[in-house]
């Protein structure tokens, strides 16, 4: 499995789907423990669902990077894939809600899985094309760390805008 990109991407999707689903419930299961809040869903806002995709993909990318050290484009591809996934969640959610007017839980779950699958498929295509020129892997790593910081900070200091609002309770953040 060291170099089979397709297997890595399938495994990454499986890990992201499983861990993201687990993270959805972990905050409540641990009695609303503050230490898990930056990584786990603390409410049903769109932002929190984006966080459920980001953390498993980012951590999986860190692990995967040890096996792809010779790929200069690795972190540029991972940044693009993760950005695609976290962008698709609000795009699909708000599009669906705008058309139908409501969003049952099963649709939200499908949106999460579609976003994860699209991310890993997109990354696999970029890996196979081998056309991405990544001048410095430090830039995408820094951007991913910045996104991680935003997910952490906005868990506790939540902006009062719609993407952060829990549609069930009307609460922002913790």
RODREN-373641 format. One record per residue (C-alpha): residue number from 1; residue in three letters; chain; z, x, y. Coordinates in Angstrom, 2 decimals. Each point is the difference from the previous one (the first is absolute). Example, Ala and Ser with C-alpha at 12.3 -4.5 7.8 and 13.67 -1.06 7.14 Angstrom:
BEGIN
ATOM_1_ALA_A_7.80_12.30_-4.50
ATOM_2_SER_A_-0.66_1.37_3.44
END
This chain:
BEGIN
ATOM_1_UNK_A_0.00_0.00_0.00
ATOM_2_UNK_A_0.21_3.03_2.24
ATOM_3_UNK_A_-3.50_-0.42_1.47
ATOM_4_UNK_A_-1.23_-3.45_-1.02
ATOM_5_UNK_A_-0.12_-1.73_3.38
ATOM_6_UNK_A_-0.63_-3.44_-1.50
ATOM_7_UNK_A_3.11_0.18_-2.19
ATOM_8_UNK_A_2.08_1.28_2.90
ATOM_9_UNK_A_-1.14_-2.90_2.16
ATOM_10_UNK_A_0.67_-2.61_-2.71
ATOM_11_UNK_A_3.44_1.51_-0.58
ATOM_12_UNK_A_0.62_0.09_3.76
ATOM_13_UNK_A_-0.89_-3.68_0.29
ATOM_14_UNK_A_2.33_-0.86_-2.89
ATOM_15_UNK_A_2.85_2.00_1.53
ATOM_16_UNK_A_-0.59_-1.51_3.44
ATOM_17_UNK_A_-0.16_-3.53_-1.38
ATOM_18_UNK_A_3.17_0.44_-2.06
ATOM_19_UNK_A_2.07_1.91_2.56
ATOM_20_UNK_A_-1.19_-2.17_2.90
ATOM_21_UNK_A_1.02_-3.12_-1.90
ATOM_22_UNK_A_3.36_1.58_-0.82
ATOM_23_UNK_A_0.53_0.99_3.64
ATOM_24_UNK_A_-0.60_-3.60_1.04
ATOM_25_UNK_A_3.28_-1.00_-1.65
ATOM_26_UNK_A_2.04_3.20_0.10
ATOM_27_UNK_A_1.66_-0.55_3.38
ATOM_28_UNK_A_1.42_-3.34_-1.13
ATOM_29_UNK_A_0.85_1.26_-3.49
ATOM_30_UNK_A_2.05_2.85_1.48
ATOM_31_UNK_A_2.01_-2.33_2.21
ATOM_32_UNK_A_-2.01_0.76_3.16
ATOM_33_UNK_A_0.84_3.69_-0.19
ATOM_34_UNK_A_-1.02_1.68_3.24
ATOM_35_UNK_A_-1.13_3.21_-1.73
ATOM_36_UNK_A_-2.81_-1.80_-1.88
ATOM_37_UNK_A_-1.15_-2.11_2.99
ATOM_38_UNK_A_-2.60_2.50_1.33
ATOM_39_UNK_A_-1.77_-0.05_-3.38
ATOM_40_UNK_A_0.53_-3.55_-1.18
ATOM_41_UNK_A_-1.04_-3.37_1.33
ATOM_42_UNK_A_2.84_-1.34_2.13
ATOM_43_UNK_A_-1.73_-3.31_0.81
ATOM_44_UNK_A_-3.30_-1.80_-0.53
ATOM_45_UNK_A_-1.82_1.32_3.09
ATOM_46_UNK_A_-3.48_1.42_-0.25
ATOM_47_UNK_A_1.35_3.40_1.13
ATOM_48_UNK_A_2.43_0.10_-2.91
ATOM_49_UNK_A_-2.82_-0.72_-2.44
ATOM_50_UNK_A_-1.99_2.88_1.48
ATOM_51_UNK_A_3.05_2.21_-0.62
ATOM_52_UNK_A_0.00_-1.05_-3.68
ATOM_53_UNK_A_-3.49_1.46_-0.35
ATOM_54_UNK_A_0.51_3.06_2.16
ATOM_55_UNK_A_3.00_1.61_-1.72
ATOM_56_UNK_A_-1.28_-0.07_-3.60
ATOM_57_UNK_A_-3.44_1.22_1.09
ATOM_58_UNK_A_1.46_2.79_2.15
ATOM_59_UNK_A_2.43_1.21_-2.65
ATOM_60_UNK_A_-2.69_-0.19_-2.68
ATOM_61_UNK_A_-2.30_2.03_2.26
ATOM_62_UNK_A_2.67_2.69_0.34
ATOM_63_UNK_A_0.30_0.24_-3.79
ATOM_64_UNK_A_-3.77_-0.12_-0.47
ATOM_65_UNK_A_-0.50_2.75_2.57
ATOM_66_UNK_A_1.54_2.56_-2.36
ATOM_67_UNK_A_-2.84_-0.66_-2.45
ATOM_68_UNK_A_-2.73_0.05_2.67
ATOM_69_UNK_A_0.96_3.18_1.86
ATOM_70_UNK_A_-3.59_1.22_-0.08
ATOM_71_UNK_A_-1.30_-3.09_1.85
ATOM_72_UNK_A_-0.13_0.80_3.71
ATOM_73_UNK_A_-0.82_-3.65_0.66
ATOM_74_UNK_A_2.96_-1.41_-1.96
ATOM_75_UNK_A_2.27_-1.00_2.90
ATOM_76_UNK_A_-2.88_-1.27_2.14
ATOM_77_UNK_A_-1.05_-2.30_-2.84
ATOM_78_UNK_A_3.57_-1.14_-0.64
ATOM_79_UNK_A_0.53_-0.76_3.68
ATOM_80_UNK_A_-3.14_-2.15_0.05
ATOM_81_UNK_A_0.99_-1.81_-3.18
ATOM_82_UNK_A_3.54_-0.74_1.16
ATOM_83_UNK_A_-1.21_-1.14_3.41
ATOM_84_UNK_A_-2.50_-2.32_-1.67
ATOM_85_UNK_A_2.74_-1.53_-2.16
ATOM_86_UNK_A_2.51_-0.56_2.76
ATOM_87_UNK_A_-2.74_-1.41_2.27
ATOM_88_UNK_A_-1.31_-2.40_-2.64
ATOM_89_UNK_A_3.36_-1.71_-0.42
ATOM_90_UNK_A_0.16_-1.48_3.53
ATOM_91_UNK_A_-3.77_-0.51_0.16
ATOM_92_UNK_A_-0.06_-2.04_-3.21
ATOM_93_UNK_A_3.30_-1.76_0.70
ATOM_94_UNK_A_-0.83_-1.11_3.53
ATOM_95_UNK_A_-3.59_-0.90_-0.90
ATOM_96_UNK_A_1.17_-2.12_-2.91
ATOM_97_UNK_A_2.76_-1.60_2.05
ATOM_98_UNK_A_-2.40_-0.66_2.86
ATOM_99_UNK_A_-2.43_-1.82_-2.27
ATOM_100_UNK_A_2.42_-1.88_-2.25
ATOM_101_UNK_A_3.05_-0.21_2.28
ATOM_102_UNK_A_2.51_0.88_-2.68
ATOM_103_UNK_A_0.59_2.84_-2.40
ATOM_104_UNK_A_1.54_-0.65_-3.40
ATOM_105_UNK_A_1.87_2.90_-1.60
ATOM_106_UNK_A_-2.61_0.45_-2.74
ATOM_107_UNK_A_-2.68_0.62_2.65
ATOM_108_UNK_A_2.21_2.63_1.66
ATOM_109_UNK_A_0.42_1.72_-3.36
ATOM_110_UNK_A_-3.76_0.00_-0.55
ATOM_111_UNK_A_-0.51_1.45_3.49
ATOM_112_UNK_A_2.37_2.86_-0.86
ATOM_113_UNK_A_-1.84_0.78_-3.26
ATOM_114_UNK_A_-3.45_-0.29_1.61
ATOM_115_UNK_A_1.07_2.37_2.77
ATOM_116_UNK_A_1.35_2.54_-2.49
ATOM_117_UNK_A_-3.07_-0.23_-2.23
ATOM_118_UNK_A_-2.40_0.32_2.94
ATOM_119_UNK_A_1.87_3.10_1.18
ATOM_120_UNK_A_-0.19_1.79_-3.32
ATOM_121_UNK_A_-3.63_-0.99_-0.59
ATOM_122_UNK_A_-0.91_1.24_3.48
ATOM_123_UNK_A_1.82_3.29_-0.60
ATOM_124_UNK_A_-1.74_0.44_-3.35
ATOM_125_UNK_A_-3.39_-0.46_1.63
ATOM_126_UNK_A_0.87_2.57_2.67
ATOM_127_UNK_A_1.25_2.46_-2.62
ATOM_128_UNK_A_-3.19_-0.43_-2.05
ATOM_129_UNK_A_-2.35_0.25_3.00
ATOM_130_UNK_A_1.63_3.24_1.06
ATOM_131_UNK_A_-1.38_-0.38_3.53
ATOM_132_UNK_A_3.21_-0.16_2.05
ATOM_133_UNK_A_0.50_3.05_2.16
ATOM_134_UNK_A_3.68_0.52_0.64
ATOM_135_UNK_A_0.47_2.80_2.51
ATOM_136_UNK_A_3.78_0.02_-0.30
ATOM_137_UNK_A_2.10_-1.83_-2.58
ATOM_138_UNK_A_2.95_0.35_2.37
ATOM_139_UNK_A_-1.36_-2.73_2.28
ATOM_140_UNK_A_-0.19_-2.78_-2.64
ATOM_141_UNK_A_3.38_1.08_-1.41
ATOM_142_UNK_A_1.49_-0.18_3.49
ATOM_143_UNK_A_-1.54_-3.44_0.56
ATOM_144_UNK_A_1.38_-1.28_-3.31
ATOM_145_UNK_A_3.43_1.36_0.90
ATOM_146_UNK_A_-0.27_-1.73_3.38
ATOM_147_UNK_A_-0.82_-3.30_-1.74
ATOM_148_UNK_A_3.00_0.54_-2.29
ATOM_149_UNK_A_2.14_0.55_3.09
ATOM_150_UNK_A_-1.31_-3.24_1.55
ATOM_151_UNK_A_0.85_-1.97_-3.13
ATOM_152_UNK_A_3.49_1.46_0.11
ATOM_153_UNK_A_0.65_-0.44_3.73
ATOM_154_UNK_A_-1.47_-3.52_0.16
ATOM_155_UNK_A_2.27_-1.07_-2.84
ATOM_156_UNK_A_2.98_0.41_2.32
ATOM_157_UNK_A_-1.56_-0.23_3.48
ATOM_158_UNK_A_-2.53_-2.74_-0.62
ATOM_159_UNK_A_-2.50_-0.92_2.73
ATOM_160_UNK_A_0.07_-3.69_0.84
ATOM_161_UNK_A_-3.63_-0.73_-0.87
ATOM_162_UNK_A_-1.51_-2.25_-2.64
ATOM_163_UNK_A_-0.81_2.53_-2.71
ATOM_164_UNK_A_3.72_0.84_-0.24
ATOM_165_UNK_A_1.23_-3.62_-0.06
ATOM_166_UNK_A_1.20_-1.48_-3.28
ATOM_167_UNK_A_-1.96_-3.29_-0.28
ATOM_168_UNK_A_2.80_-1.58_-2.04
ATOM_169_UNK_A_2.99_0.79_2.21
ATOM_170_UNK_A_-1.55_0.96_3.36
ATOM_171_UNK_A_2.05_3.23_-0.08
ATOM_172_UNK_A_-1.31_3.41_1.05
ATOM_173_UNK_A_1.13_2.95_-2.14
ATOM_174_UNK_A_3.48_0.20_-1.46
END
